[in-house]
């Protein structure tokens, strides 16, 4: 029988390579593949990038390394396992879970490595406060104080970050950003009944907490 009538069967490695390229093409173009496959591919790419940035920052970022050092001094020895890259269903870039003693980094919500650095430092300030000051997160004043410190010390409120958000101010820009973001965070606390309670909690602790830069010597 002529060999042309029996074309060679693709090897498993050829099929595997083809499938990888098919999935990649589908993810980039949106053509072919199921919505679930495209979502899974995107999550995998976001997770890989998140892990890469996280490990680089934990090794080379002065601010992240500094916070990890001071957390260890206060009984919270942070490892890579304590910073978890995961998909999030909100617009937040990260969060701290007091119950788990861990930080969630919202893969896919982080614009670049600098944004991740600010997010990690922000959440590590919460972790530091939890370890050092025994924060009661259901107490709105406690929560407000930690949010003021985290927003002020992390780089979240630097001018360039605010500009990206569409907020431009030339007088007390940093303070306005810290206050606004702290109020929003406290308002999202399930123990907070309304906007007025969130604003009141932030106002009551503002002066002492904004001026408390521990463990930094000054605002980062």
Backbone as JSON Lines, residues from 0, in Angstrom:
{"i":0,"aa":"X","n":[0.85,-1.19,0.0],"ca":[0.0,0.0,0.0],"c":[0.88,1.23,0.0]}
{"i":1,"aa":"X","n":[0.47,2.24,-0.76],"ca":[1.25,3.47,-0.87],"c":[1.26,4.19,0.46]}
{"i":2,"aa":"X","n":[2.46,4.68,0.84],"ca":[2.58,5.36,2.13],"c":[1.78,6.64,2.17]}
{"i":3,"aa":"X","n":[1.49,7.22,0.96],"ca":[0.74,8.47,0.94],"c":[-0.67,8.28,1.46]}
{"i":4,"aa":"X","n":[-1.18,7.04,1.34],"ca":[-2.55,6.79,1.81],"c":[-2.62,6.66,3.32]}
{"i":5,"aa":"X","n":[-1.47,6.59,4.0],"ca":[-1.42,6.48,5.44],"c":[-0.48,7.55,6.0]}
{"i":6,"aa":"X","n":[-0.95,8.81,6.11],"ca":[-0.09,9.88,6.63],"c":[0.36,9.58,8.03]}
{"i":7,"aa":"X","n":[1.56,10.01,8.37],"ca":[2.1,9.72,9.7],"c":[1.24,10.34,10.79]}
{"i":8,"aa":"X","n":[1.11,9.62,11.87],"ca":[0.36,10.11,13.04],"c":[1.24,11.08,13.82]}
{"i":9,"aa":"X","n":[0.73,12.28,14.16],"ca":[1.55,13.23,14.93],"c":[1.96,12.62,16.27]}
{"i":10,"aa":"X","n":[3.18,12.9,16.66],"ca":[3.65,12.4,17.95],"c":[2.95,13.16,19.06]}
{"i":11,"aa":"X","n":[3.01,12.6,20.28],"ca":[2.37,13.26,21.41],"c":[3.01,14.61,21.7]}
{"i":12,"aa":"X","n":[4.32,14.7,21.45],"ca":[5.0,15.98,21.7],"c":[4.56,17.03,20.69]}
{"i":13,"aa":"X","n":[4.36,16.6,19.42],"ca":[3.87,17.54,18.4],"c":[2.46,18.02,18.76]}
{"i":14,"aa":"X","n":[1.63,17.08,19.21],"ca":[0.26,17.44,19.57],"c":[0.24,18.38,20.76]}
{"i":15,"aa":"X","n":[1.13,18.13,21.71],"ca":[1.2,18.99,22.89],"c":[1.64,20.4,22.51]}
{"i":16,"aa":"X","n":[2.63,20.49,21.63],"ca":[3.1,21.8,21.16],"c":[2.0,22.54,20.42]}
{"i":17,"aa":"X","n":[1.3,21.81,19.55],"ca":[0.19,22.42,18.81],"c":[-0.88,22.94,19.77]}
{"i":18,"aa":"X","n":[-1.2,22.15,20.79],"ca":[-2.24,22.55,21.73],"c":[-1.83,23.8,22.5]}
{"i":19,"aa":"X","n":[-0.55,23.89,22.89],"ca":[-0.08,25.09,23.6],"c":[-0.21,26.31,22.72]}
{"i":20,"aa":"X","n":[0.19,26.19,21.46],"ca":[0.09,27.32,20.54],"c":[-1.36,27.68,20.26]}
{"i":21,"aa":"X","n":[-2.22,26.64,20.16],"ca":[-3.65,26.92,19.93],"c":[-4.24,27.71,21.08]}
{"i":22,"aa":"X","n":[-3.91,27.3,22.3],"ca":[-4.43,28.0,23.48],"c":[-3.89,29.42,23.56]}
{"i":23,"aa":"X","n":[-2.6,29.58,23.23],"ca":[-2.01,30.91,23.28],"c":[-2.65,31.83,22.24]}
{"i":24,"aa":"X","n":[-2.83,31.31,21.04],"ca":[-3.47,32.09,19.97],"c":[-4.89,32.47,20.37]}
{"i":25,"aa":"X","n":[-5.6,31.52,20.97],"ca":[-6.97,31.77,21.39],"c":[-7.02,32.84,22.46]}
{"i":26,"aa":"X","n":[-6.08,32.79,23.39],"ca":[-6.08,33.76,24.49],"c":[-5.81,35.16,23.98]}
{"i":27,"aa":"X","n":[-4.87,35.29,23.03],"ca":[-4.49,36.59,22.51],"c":[-5.58,37.19,21.63]}
{"i":28,"aa":"X","n":[-6.16,36.36,20.78],"ca":[-7.11,36.86,19.78],"c":[-8.55,36.78,20.22]}
{"i":29,"aa":"X","n":[-8.84,35.89,21.18],"ca":[-10.22,35.66,21.57],"c":[-10.95,34.75,20.61]}
{"i":30,"aa":"X","n":[-10.23,34.18,19.62],"ca":[-10.83,33.3,18.62],"c":[-10.53,31.85,19.0]}
{"i":31,"aa":"X","n":[-11.57,31.03,19.07],"ca":[-11.37,29.62,19.38],"c":[-11.24,29.4,20.87]}
{"i":32,"aa":"X","n":[-11.47,28.18,21.29],"ca":[-11.39,27.86,22.7],"c":[-12.63,28.34,23.44]}
{"i":33,"aa":"X","n":[-12.84,27.78,24.61],"ca":[-13.99,28.17,25.41],"c":[-13.65,29.37,26.27]}
{"i":34,"aa":"X","n":[-14.68,30.03,26.78],"ca":[-14.46,31.17,27.67],"c":[-13.72,30.71,28.93]}
{"i":35,"aa":"X","n":[-14.02,29.5,29.38],"ca":[-13.35,28.97,30.57],"c":[-11.86,28.75,30.31]}
{"i":36,"aa":"X","n":[-11.52,28.26,29.12],"ca":[-10.12,28.04,28.77],"c":[-9.37,29.36,28.7]}
{"i":37,"aa":"X","n":[-10.0,30.36,28.08],"ca":[-9.33,31.65,27.97],"c":[-9.14,32.29,29.34]}
{"i":38,"aa":"X","n":[-10.13,32.16,30.2],"ca":[-10.02,32.7,31.55],"c":[-8.93,31.99,32.35]}
{"i":39,"aa":"X","n":[-8.86,30.67,32.2],"ca":[-7.84,29.89,32.9],"c":[-6.44,30.27,32.43]}
{"i":40,"aa":"X","n":[-6.28,30.46,31.1],"ca":[-4.98,30.86,30.57],"c":[-4.58,32.24,31.1]}
{"i":41,"aa":"X","n":[-5.53,33.16,31.15],"ca":[-5.23,34.5,31.63],"c":[-4.86,34.46,33.11]}
{"i":42,"aa":"X","n":[-5.59,33.69,33.9],"ca":[-5.27,33.56,35.32],"c":[-3.87,32.99,35.51]}
{"i":43,"aa":"X","n":[-3.5,32.0,34.69],"ca":[-2.18,31.39,34.8],"c":[-1.09,32.41,34.49]}
{"i":44,"aa":"X","n":[-1.29,33.22,33.46],"ca":[-0.31,34.24,33.11],"c":[-0.19,35.28,34.22]}
{"i":45,"aa":"X","n":[-1.33,35.73,34.75],"ca":[-1.31,36.7,35.84],"c":[-0.62,36.13,37.08]}
{"i":46,"aa":"X","n":[-0.88,34.85,37.35],"ca":[-0.27,34.23,38.53],"c":[1.24,34.13,38.38]}
{"i":47,"aa":"X","n":[1.69,33.73,37.21],"ca":[3.14,33.62,36.97],"c":[3.82,34.97,37.13]}
{"i":48,"aa":"X","n":[3.23,36.01,36.56],"ca":[3.81,37.35,36.66],"c":[3.8,37.84,38.11]}
{"i":49,"aa":"X","n":[2.7,37.59,38.81],"ca":[2.58,38.0,40.2],"c":[3.65,37.33,41.07]}
{"i":50,"aa":"X","n":[3.84,36.05,40.89],"ca":[4.85,35.33,41.67],"c":[6.25,35.85,41.37]}
{"i":51,"aa":"X","n":[6.52,36.14,40.11],"ca":[7.84,36.64,39.72],"c":[8.12,38.0,40.37]}
{"i":52,"aa":"X","n":[7.16,38.91,40.23],"ca":[7.34,40.25,40.82],"c":[7.47,40.15,42.34]}
{"i":53,"aa":"X","n":[6.61,39.33,42.95],"ca":[6.61,39.19,44.41],"c":[7.98,38.74,44.91]}
{"i":54,"aa":"X","n":[8.53,37.7,44.3],"ca":[9.82,37.17,44.75],"c":[10.95,38.17,44.52]}
{"i":55,"aa":"X","n":[10.87,38.91,43.43],"ca":[11.89,39.94,43.18],"c":[11.81,41.04,44.24]}
{"i":56,"aa":"X","n":[10.6,41.47,44.57],"ca":[10.43,42.54,45.55],"c":[10.82,42.08,46.95]}
{"i":57,"aa":"X","n":[10.53,40.85,47.3],"ca":[10.91,40.34,48.61],"c":[12.41,40.21,48.76]}
{"i":58,"aa":"X","n":[13.11,40.18,47.63],"ca":[14.57,40.06,47.66],"c":[15.26,41.42,47.51]}
{"i":59,"aa":"X","n":[14.72,42.29,46.65],"ca":[15.46,43.49,46.26],"c":[14.81,44.81,46.66]}
{"i":60,"aa":"X","n":[13.55,44.84,47.03],"ca":[12.92,46.11,47.39],"c":[13.34,46.55,48.78]}
{"i":61,"aa":"X","n":[13.98,47.7,48.92],"ca":[14.39,48.16,50.26],"c":[13.22,48.29,51.22]}
{"i":62,"aa":"X","n":[12.08,48.81,50.73],"ca":[10.92,49.0,51.61],"c":[10.33,47.68,52.06]}
{"i":63,"aa":"X","n":[10.19,46.73,51.13],"ca":[9.61,45.43,51.47],"c":[10.54,44.67,52.42]}
{"i":64,"aa":"X","n":[11.82,44.65,52.12],"ca":[12.8,43.96,52.99],"c":[12.82,44.59,54.37]}
{"i":65,"aa":"X","n":[12.74,45.92,54.43],"ca":[12.72,46.65,55.71],"c":[11.5,46.24,56.54]}
{"i":66,"aa":"X","n":[10.34,46.19,55.89],"ca":[9.13,45.81,56.62],"c":[9.21,44.37,57.1]}
{"i":67,"aa":"X","n":[9.73,43.48,56.27],"ca":[9.86,42.08,56.68],"c":[10.79,41.94,57.89]}
{"i":68,"aa":"X","n":[11.85,42.72,57.89],"ca":[12.79,42.7,59.02],"c":[12.1,43.12,60.31]}
{"i":69,"aa":"X","n":[11.33,44.2,60.25],"ca":[10.68,44.7,61.46],"c":[9.49,43.84,61.87]}
{"i":70,"aa":"X","n":[8.86,43.19,60.93],"ca":[7.83,42.22,61.3],"c":[8.44,41.05,62.07]}
{"i":71,"aa":"X","n":[9.59,40.59,61.61],"ca":[10.26,39.49,62.29],"c":[10.63,39.88,63.71]}
{"i":72,"aa":"X","n":[11.08,41.13,63.89],"ca":[11.43,41.62,65.22],"c":[10.22,41.65,66.15]}
{"i":73,"aa":"X","n":[9.03,41.71,65.55],"ca":[7.8,41.75,66.35],"c":[7.04,40.43,66.32]}
{"i":74,"aa":"X","n":[7.75,39.36,65.99],"ca":[7.18,38.02,66.1],"c":[6.42,37.53,64.9]}
{"i":75,"aa":"X","n":[6.51,38.25,63.76],"ca":[5.81,37.82,62.55],"c":[6.85,37.62,61.43]}
{"i":76,"aa":"X","n":[7.34,36.4,61.33],"ca":[8.37,36.07,60.35],"c":[7.7,35.78,59.0]}
{"i":77,"aa":"X","n":[7.79,36.72,58.07],"ca":[7.06,36.63,56.8],"c":[7.87,35.88,55.76]}
{"i":78,"aa":"X","n":[7.24,34.89,55.13],"ca":[7.87,34.16,54.03],"c":[7.05,34.37,52.77]}
{"i":79,"aa":"X","n":[7.55,33.83,51.67],"ca":[6.83,33.93,50.4],"c":[5.44,33.32,50.49]}
{"i":80,"aa":"X","n":[5.3,32.28,51.32],"ca":[4.0,31.61,51.46],"c":[2.96,32.51,52.11]}
{"i":81,"aa":"X","n":[3.41,33.55,52.81],"ca":[2.49,34.46,53.5],"c":[1.98,35.57,52.59]}
{"i":82,"aa":"X","n":[2.55,35.68,51.39],"ca":[2.08,36.64,50.39],"c":[1.5,35.82,49.24]}
{"i":83,"aa":"X","n":[0.19,35.75,49.16],"ca":[-0.48,34.81,48.27],"c":[-1.0,35.53,47.03]}
{"i":84,"aa":"X","n":[-0.52,35.12,45.86],"ca":[-1.04,35.64,44.59],"c":[-2.32,34.88,44.25]}
{"i":85,"aa":"X","n":[-3.4,35.61,44.05],"ca":[-4.69,34.97,43.78],"c":[-5.58,35.91,42.98]}
{"i":86,"aa":"X","n":[-6.52,35.37,42.21],"ca":[-7.5,36.22,41.53],"c":[-8.46,36.81,42.54]}
{"i":87,"aa":"X","n":[-8.86,38.06,42.32],"ca":[-9.81,38.73,43.21],"c":[-11.01,39.19,42.4]}
{"i":88,"aa":"X","n":[-12.17,39.22,43.03],"ca":[-13.38,39.64,42.33],"c":[-13.75,41.08,42.63]}
{"i":89,"aa":"X","n":[-12.78,41.86,43.16],"ca":[-13.02,43.27,43.44],"c":[-11.95,44.09,42.74]}
{"i":90,"aa":"X","n":[-12.05,45.42,42.87],"ca":[-11.07,46.31,42.24],"c":[-9.88,46.57,43.13]}
{"i":91,"aa":"X","n":[-9.83,45.97,44.3],"ca":[-8.69,46.19,45.19],"c":[-7.46,45.46,44.67]}
{"i":92,"aa":"X","n":[-6.29,45.94,45.07],"ca":[-5.04,45.33,44.61],"c":[-4.48,44.33,45.62]}
{"i":93,"aa":"X","n":[-4.99,44.35,46.83],"ca":[-4.49,43.41,47.83],"c":[-5.29,43.52,49.11]}
{"i":94,"aa":"X","n":[-4.96,42.67,50.07],"ca":[-5.65,42.7,51.35],"c":[-4.88,41.91,52.39]}
{"i":95,"aa":"X","n":[-5.14,42.23,53.66],"ca":[-4.53,41.52,54.77],"c":[-5.6,40.76,55.53]}
{"i":96,"aa":"X","n":[-5.35,39.47,55.77],"ca":[-6.27,38.65,56.54],"c":[-5.69,38.42,57.93]}
{"i":97,"aa":"X","n":[-6.24,39.09,58.95],"ca":[-5.72,38.88,60.31],"c":[-5.87,37.43,60.77]}
{"i":98,"aa":"X","n":[-6.97,36.78,60.37],"ca":[-7.21,35.4,60.8],"c":[-6.14,34.47,60.26]}
{"i":99,"aa":"X","n":[-5.77,34.64,58.99],"ca":[-4.77,33.77,58.37],"c":[-3.35,34.28,58.58]}
{"i":100,"aa":"X","n":[-3.22,35.54,58.99],"ca":[-1.89,36.13,59.12],"c":[-1.18,36.21,57.79]}
{"i":101,"aa":"X","n":[-1.95,36.46,56.72],"ca":[-1.39,36.44,55.37],"c":[-1.9,37.63,54.56]}
{"i":102,"aa":"X","n":[-1.16,37.93,53.5],"ca":[-1.5,39.01,52.58],"c":[-1.92,38.38,51.25]}
{"i":103,"aa":"X","n":[-3.0,38.88,50.69],"ca":[-3.43,38.46,49.35],"c":[-3.02,39.55,48.36]}
{"i":104,"aa":"X","n":[-2.35,39.14,47.29],"ca":[-2.0,40.04,46.2],"c":[-2.92,39.71,45.03]}
{"i":105,"aa":"X","n":[-3.71,40.67,44.61],"ca":[-4.74,40.42,43.6],"c":[-4.13,40.4,42.2]}
{"i":106,"aa":"X","n":[-3.75,39.21,41.76],"ca":[-3.15,39.08,40.43],"c":[-4.13,39.57,39.37]}
{"i":107,"aa":"X","n":[-3.62,40.28,38.41],"ca":[-4.47,40.84,37.38],"c":[-4.96,42.24,37.7]}
{"i":108,"aa":"X","n":[-4.85,42.66,38.96],"ca":[-5.27,44.0,39.37],"c":[-4.06,44.93,39.57]}
{"i":109,"aa":"X","n":[-2.87,44.38,39.46],"ca":[-1.65,45.14,39.72],"c":[-1.09,45.67,38.41]}
{"i":110,"aa":"X","n":[-0.97,46.99,38.3],"ca":[-0.6,47.62,37.03],"c":[0.84,47.33,36.65]}
{"i":111,"aa":"X","n":[1.74,47.32,37.61],"ca":[3.15,47.08,37.34],"c":[3.83,46.7,38.65]}
{"i":112,"aa":"X","n":[5.14,46.47,38.6],"ca":[5.84,46.02,39.8],"c":[5.89,47.1,40.87]}
{"i":113,"aa":"X","n":[5.93,48.36,40.46],"ca":[5.91,49.46,41.42],"c":[4.58,49.47,42.18]}
{"i":114,"aa":"X","n":[3.49,49.23,41.46],"ca":[2.18,49.15,42.11],"c":[2.14,48.0,43.1]}
{"i":115,"aa":"X","n":[2.71,46.85,42.72],"ca":[2.77,45.73,43.65],"c":[3.61,46.07,44.88]}
{"i":116,"aa":"X","n":[4.72,46.78,44.69],"ca":[5.57,47.16,45.82],"c":[4.77,47.99,46.83]}
{"i":117,"aa":"X","n":[4.06,48.99,46.34],"ca":[3.24,49.82,47.23],"c":[2.19,48.98,47.93]}
{"i":118,"aa":"X","n":[1.58,48.04,47.19],"ca":[0.53,47.19,47.76],"c":[1.1,46.3,48.85]}
{"i":119,"aa":"X","n":[2.25,45.69,48.61],"ca":[2.86,44.82,49.62],"c":[3.19,45.62,50.87]}
{"i":120,"aa":"X","n":[3.82,46.78,50.7],"ca":[4.18,47.59,51.88],"c":[2.92,48.0,52.64]}
{"i":121,"aa":"X","n":[1.88,48.41,51.91],"ca":[0.61,48.78,52.55],"c":[0.1,47.64,53.43]}
{"i":122,"aa":"X","n":[0.04,46.44,52.87],"ca":[-0.52,45.31,53.62],"c":[0.42,44.87,54.74]}
{"i":123,"aa":"X","n":[1.72,45.02,54.55],"ca":[2.66,44.67,55.62],"c":[2.59,45.66,56.77]}
{"i":124,"aa":"X","n":[2.23,46.91,56.5],"ca":[1.99,47.86,57.59],"c":[0.8,47.37,58.43]}
{"i":125,"aa":"X","n":[-0.26,46.9,57.77],"ca":[-1.39,46.32,58.52],"c":[-0.91,45.12,59.35]}
{"i":126,"aa":"X","n":[-0.1,44.27,58.75],"ca":[0.39,43.1,59.47],"c":[1.26,43.51,60.66]}
{"i":127,"aa":"X","n":[2.08,44.54,60.46],"ca":[2.92,45.07,61.54],"c":[2.06,45.61,62.68]}
{"i":128,"aa":"X","n":[1.05,46.39,62.34],"ca":[0.16,46.94,63.36],"c":[-0.55,45.82,64.12]}
{"i":129,"aa":"X","n":[-0.97,44.8,63.4],"ca":[-1.66,43.66,64.01],"c":[-0.73,42.95,65.0]}
{"i":130,"aa":"X","n":[0.55,42.78,64.62],"ca":[1.51,42.09,65.47],"c":[1.94,42.94,66.66]}
{"i":131,"aa":"X","n":[2.18,44.22,66.42],"ca":[2.76,45.08,67.46],"c":[1.7,45.68,68.39]}
{"i":132,"aa":"X","n":[0.58,46.09,67.82],"ca":[-0.41,46.84,68.6],"c":[-1.68,46.05,68.9]}
{"i":133,"aa":"X","n":[-1.76,44.79,68.45],"ca":[-2.92,43.95,68.74],"c":[-4.22,44.64,68.3]}
{"i":134,"aa":"X","n":[-4.27,45.0,67.03],"ca":[-5.41,45.74,66.49],"c":[-6.68,44.91,66.57]}
{"i":135,"aa":"X","n":[-7.75,45.56,67.03],"ca":[-9.09,44.98,66.97],"c":[-9.74,45.54,65.71]}
{"i":136,"aa":"X","n":[-9.84,44.72,64.67],"ca":[-10.29,45.21,63.37],"c":[-11.79,45.52,63.34]}
{"i":137,"aa":"X","n":[-12.52,45.14,64.38],"ca":[-13.92,45.52,64.48],"c":[-14.1,46.87,65.18]}
{"i":138,"aa":"X","n":[-13.01,47.38,65.75],"ca":[-13.02,48.7,66.37],"c":[-12.67,49.71,65.28]}
{"i":139,"aa":"X","n":[-13.6,50.59,64.95],"ca":[-13.4,51.49,63.81],"c":[-12.22,52.43,64.02]}
{"i":140,"aa":"X","n":[-11.96,52.83,65.23],"ca":[-10.81,53.7,65.5],"c":[-9.5,52.96,65.25]}
{"i":141,"aa":"X","n":[-9.43,51.72,65.69],"ca":[-8.24,50.9,65.43],"c":[-8.03,50.74,63.92]}
{"i":142,"aa":"X","n":[-9.11,50.37,63.24],"ca":[-9.03,50.17,61.79],"c":[-8.6,51.45,61.1]}
{"i":143,"aa":"X","n":[-9.2,52.57,61.49],"ca":[-8.88,53.86,60.88],"c":[-7.41,54.2,61.06]}
{"i":144,"aa":"X","n":[-6.88,53.95,62.24],"ca":[-5.48,54.27,62.51],"c":[-4.55,53.48,61.6]}
{"i":145,"aa":"X","n":[-4.81,52.19,61.46],"ca":[-3.96,51.36,60.61],"c":[-4.08,51.76,59.14]}
{"i":146,"aa":"X","n":[-5.3,52.13,58.71],"ca":[-5.47,52.57,57.31],"c":[-4.74,53.88,57.06]}
{"i":147,"aa":"X","n":[-4.79,54.79,57.99],"ca":[-4.06,56.05,57.84],"c":[-2.58,55.77,57.69]}
{"i":148,"aa":"X","n":[-2.04,54.93,58.55],"ca":[-0.61,54.63,58.5],"c":[-0.24,53.89,57.22]}
{"i":149,"aa":"X","n":[-1.04,52.91,56.82],"ca":[-0.72,52.11,55.64],"c":[-0.75,52.96,54.38]}
{"i":150,"aa":"X","n":[-1.75,53.83,54.24],"ca":[-1.83,54.69,53.07],"c":[-0.72,55.72,53.04]}
{"i":151,"aa":"X","n":[-0.34,56.2,54.21],"ca":[0.69,57.24,54.28],"c":[2.09,56.69,54.03]}
{"i":152,"aa":"X","n":[2.36,55.49,54.56],"ca":[3.72,54.96,54.56],"c":[4.07,54.1,53.36]}
{"i":153,"aa":"X","n":[3.08,53.68,52.6],"ca":[3.32,52.67,51.56],"c":[3.72,53.23,50.2]}
{"i":154,"aa":"X","n":[3.46,54.5,49.96],"ca":[3.65,55.04,48.61],"c":[2.34,55.12,47.86]}
{"i":155,"aa":"X","n":[1.24,54.62,48.45],"ca":[-0.06,54.66,47.8],"c":[-0.5,56.08,47.46]}
{"i":156,"aa":"X","n":[-0.03,57.05,48.23],"ca":[-0.51,58.42,48.06],"c":[0.55,59.35,47.46]}
{"i":157,"aa":"X","n":[1.57,58.78,46.85],"ca":[2.51,59.67,46.16],"c":[1.79,60.35,45.0]}
{"i":158,"aa":"X","n":[2.33,61.5,44.59],"ca":[1.66,62.36,43.61],"c":[1.38,61.63,42.3]}
{"i":159,"aa":"X","n":[2.35,60.85,41.81],"ca":[2.19,60.16,40.53],"c":[1.07,59.12,40.59]}
{"i":160,"aa":"X","n":[0.91,58.46,41.74],"ca":[-0.16,57.48,41.88],"c":[-1.52,58.16,41.89]}
{"i":161,"aa":"X","n":[-1.61,59.29,42.56],"ca":[-2.86,60.05,42.6],"c":[-3.22,60.58,41.22]}
{"i":162,"aa":"X","n":[-2.2,60.98,40.47],"ca":[-2.46,61.5,39.12],"c":[-3.11,60.42,38.26]}
{"i":163,"aa":"X","n":[-2.66,59.18,38.38],"ca":[-3.25,58.07,37.63],"c":[-4.72,57.88,38.01]}
{"i":164,"aa":"X","n":[-5.04,58.17,39.25],"ca":[-6.42,58.0,39.71],"c":[-7.31,59.17,39.31]}
{"i":165,"aa":"X","n":[-6.69,60.24,38.82],"ca":[-7.46,61.4,38.41],"c":[-7.61,62.45,39.49]}
{"i":166,"aa":"X","n":[-6.8,62.33,40.56],"ca":[-6.85,63.32,41.64],"c":[-5.59,64.19,41.56]}
{"i":167,"aa":"X","n":[-5.78,65.49,41.39],"ca":[-4.66,66.41,41.3],"c":[-4.84,67.51,42.33]}
{"i":168,"aa":"X","n":[-3.86,67.68,43.19],"ca":[-3.9,68.75,44.19],"c":[-2.47,69.24,44.4]}
{"i":169,"aa":"X","n":[-2.34,70.51,44.67],"ca":[-1.01,71.09,44.86],"c":[-0.79,71.54,46.3]}
{"i":170,"aa":"X","n":[-1.8,71.37,47.13],"ca":[-1.68,71.72,48.54],"c":[-2.2,70.56,49.38]}
{"i":171,"aa":"X","n":[-1.35,70.04,50.25],"ca":[-1.69,68.94,51.14],"c":[-2.26,67.74,50.38]}
{"i":172,"aa":"X","n":[-1.67,67.47,49.21],"ca":[-2.14,66.35,48.38],"c":[-2.02,65.03,49.12]}
{"i":173,"aa":"X","n":[-0.88,64.83,49.79],"ca":[-0.64,63.56,50.48],"c":[-1.67,63.34,51.58]}
{"i":174,"aa":"X","n":[-1.89,64.35,52.4],"ca":[-2.85,64.22,53.49],"c":[-4.26,63.97,52.98]}
{"i":175,"aa":"X","n":[-4.65,64.67,51.93],"ca":[-5.99,64.49,51.38],"c":[-6.2,63.08,50.86]}
{"i":176,"aa":"X","n":[-5.17,62.55,50.2],"ca":[-5.24,61.18,49.68],"c":[-5.35,60.17,50.83]}
{"i":177,"aa":"X","n":[-4.5,60.32,51.83],"ca":[-4.51,59.39,52.97],"c":[-5.87,59.4,53.64]}
{"i":178,"aa":"X","n":[-6.4,60.59,53.88],"ca":[-7.69,60.71,54.56],"c":[-8.81,60.07,53.71]}
{"i":179,"aa":"X","n":[-8.84,60.38,52.43],"ca":[-9.9,59.86,51.55],"c":[-9.89,58.34,51.51]}
{"i":180,"aa":"X","n":[-8.7,57.78,51.31],"ca":[-8.6,56.33,51.18],"c":[-8.87,55.62,52.51]}
{"i":181,"aa":"X","n":[-8.48,56.25,53.61],"ca":[-8.76,55.66,54.92],"c":[-10.26,55.62,55.18]}
{"i":182,"aa":"X","n":[-10.96,56.69,54.85],"ca":[-12.41,56.73,55.05],"c":[-13.08,55.64,54.22]}
{"i":183,"aa":"X","n":[-12.66,55.48,52.97],"ca":[-13.25,54.46,52.1],"c":[-13.05,53.06,52.69]}
{"i":184,"aa":"X","n":[-11.85,52.79,53.17],"ca":[-11.56,51.47,53.73],"c":[-12.37,51.2,54.99]}
{"i":185,"aa":"X","n":[-12.46,52.19,55.88],"ca":[-13.23,52.01,57.12],"c":[-14.71,51.84,56.79]}
{"i":186,"aa":"X","n":[-15.19,52.57,55.79],"ca":[-16.59,52.45,55.4],"c":[-16.91,51.03,54.95]}
{"i":187,"aa":"X","n":[-15.94,50.32,54.38],"ca":[-16.14,48.95,53.91],"c":[-16.05,47.92,55.02]}
{"i":188,"aa":"X","n":[-15.71,48.36,56.22],"ca":[-15.69,47.46,57.37],"c":[-17.13,47.08,57.72]}
{"i":189,"aa":"X","n":[-17.44,45.78,57.83],"ca":[-18.81,45.37,58.15],"c":[-19.33,45.98,59.46]}
{"i":190,"aa":"X","n":[-18.41,46.38,60.34],"ca":[-18.82,46.96,61.61],"c":[-19.16,48.44,61.5]}
{"i":191,"aa":"X","n":[-18.94,49.03,60.32],"ca":[-19.19,50.46,60.12],"c":[-20.62,50.68,59.62]}
{"i":192,"aa":"X","n":[-21.42,51.45,60.36],"ca":[-22.83,51.6,59.97],"c":[-23.08,52.56,58.82]}
{"i":193,"aa":"X","n":[-22.23,53.6,58.67],"ca":[-22.51,54.59,57.62],"c":[-21.28,55.45,57.36]}
{"i":194,"aa":"X","n":[-21.39,56.33,56.36],"ca":[-20.28,57.2,55.97],"c":[-19.84,58.09,57.12]}
{"i":195,"aa":"X","n":[-20.8,58.6,57.86],"ca":[-20.48,59.52,58.96],"c":[-19.61,58.84,60.02]}
{"i":196,"aa":"X","n":[-19.91,57.59,60.31],"ca":[-19.12,56.85,61.31],"c":[-17.69,56.64,60.82]}
{"i":197,"aa":"X","n":[-17.52,56.37,59.53],"ca":[-16.18,56.19,58.97],"c":[-15.38,57.49,59.05]}
{"i":198,"aa":"X","n":[-16.0,58.59,58.66],"ca":[-15.32,59.88,58.71],"c":[-14.99,60.26,60.15]}
{"i":199,"aa":"X","n":[-15.89,59.99,61.06],"ca":[-15.66,60.33,62.47],"c":[-14.48,59.53,63.04]}
{"i":200,"aa":"X","n":[-14.42,58.24,62.71],"ca":[-13.33,57.4,63.21],"c":[-11.98,57.9,62.7]}
{"i":201,"aa":"X","n":[-11.92,58.25,61.41],"ca":[-10.66,58.76,60.84],"c":[-10.28,60.09,61.48]}
{"i":202,"aa":"X","n":[-11.23,60.97,61.65],"ca":[-10.95,62.29,62.24],"c":[-10.46,62.18,63.68]}
{"i":203,"aa":"X","n":[-11.04,61.25,64.43],"ca":[-10.7,61.12,65.85],"c":[-9.27,60.66,66.08]}
{"i":204,"aa":"X","n":[-8.73,59.87,65.16],"ca":[-7.37,59.35,65.37],"c":[-6.35,59.98,64.42]}
{"i":205,"aa":"X","n":[-6.78,60.92,63.61],"ca":[-5.95,61.44,62.53],"c":[-4.58,61.91,62.99]}
{"i":206,"aa":"X","n":[-4.54,62.83,63.92],"ca":[-3.28,63.49,64.26],"c":[-2.24,62.5,64.78]}
{"i":207,"aa":"X","n":[-2.64,61.67,65.73],"ca":[-1.66,60.74,66.32],"c":[-1.23,59.67,65.32]}
{"i":208,"aa":"X","n":[-2.16,59.17,64.52],"ca":[-1.83,58.07,63.61],"c":[-1.08,58.55,62.37]}
{"i":209,"aa":"X","n":[-1.43,59.71,61.84],"ca":[-0.7,60.24,60.69],"c":[0.75,60.55,61.04]}
{"i":210,"aa":"X","n":[0.97,60.98,62.26],"ca":[2.33,61.32,62.69],"c":[3.14,60.12,63.17]}
{"i":211,"aa":"X","n":[2.52,58.97,63.28],"ca":[3.2,57.75,63.71],"c":[3.73,57.02,62.48]}
{"i":212,"aa":"X","n":[5.03,57.09,62.25],"ca":[5.61,56.49,61.04],"c":[6.32,55.16,61.32]}
{"i":213,"aa":"X","n":[6.17,54.63,62.52],"ca":[6.84,53.36,62.82],"c":[6.42,52.27,61.83]}
{"i":214,"aa":"X","n":[7.38,51.42,61.42],"ca":[8.79,51.34,61.83],"c":[9.72,52.25,61.03]}
{"i":215,"aa":"X","n":[9.18,53.06,60.09],"ca":[10.01,53.98,59.33],"c":[10.35,55.2,60.18]}
{"i":216,"aa":"X","n":[11.44,55.84,59.83],"ca":[11.81,57.09,60.5],"c":[10.97,58.26,59.99]}
{"i":217,"aa":"X","n":[10.52,58.13,58.75],"ca":[9.71,59.19,58.12],"c":[8.82,58.55,57.06]}
{"i":218,"aa":"X","n":[7.95,59.35,56.45],"ca":[7.07,58.83,55.42],"c":[7.9,58.35,54.24]}
{"i":219,"aa":"X","n":[7.62,57.12,53.8],"ca":[8.38,56.47,52.72],"c":[8.09,57.13,51.4]}
